[in-house]
């Protein structure tokens, strides 16, 4: 059984002749899946093509200590084992 890991990915994307830096925490099974998630997220939220997103392989690191995660949602998924989704009223 594979386990889900937390990755911190840093890079930059170009939009209107400007370089915009980013850093994201991603939960994925592998490093390849985490990069794919970054491409999908930036493409849908910022309308950036994949060839305009630059990720240096040195800027991808796996987070083993949950206290390093700054995004509260990702941290909750990394720490909690049994999450329940609240019902809508």
Rosetta blueprint (number, residue, H / E / L):
1 X L
2 X L
3 X L
4 X L
5 X E
6 X E
7 X E
8 X E
9 X E
10 X E
11 X E
12 X E
13 X E
14 X E
15 X E
16 X L
17 X L
18 X E
19 X E
20 X E
21 X E
22 X E
23 X E
24 X E
25 X E
26 X E
27 X E
28 X E
29 X L
30 X L
31 X H
32 X H
33 X H
34 X H
35 X H
36 X H
37 X H
38 X H
39 X H
40 X H
41 X H
42 X H
43 X H
44 X H
45 X H
46 X H
47 X L
48 X L
49 X L
50 X H
51 X H
52 X H
53 X E
54 X E
55 X E
56 X E
57 X E
58 X E
59 X E
60 X E
61 X E
62 X E
63 X E
64 X L
65 X L
66 X H
67 X H
68 X H
69 X L
70 X L
71 X L
72 X H
73 X H
74 X H
75 X H
76 X H
77 X H
78 X H
79 X H
80 X L
81 X L
82 X L
83 X L
84 X L
85 X L
86 X L
87 X L
88 X L
89 X L
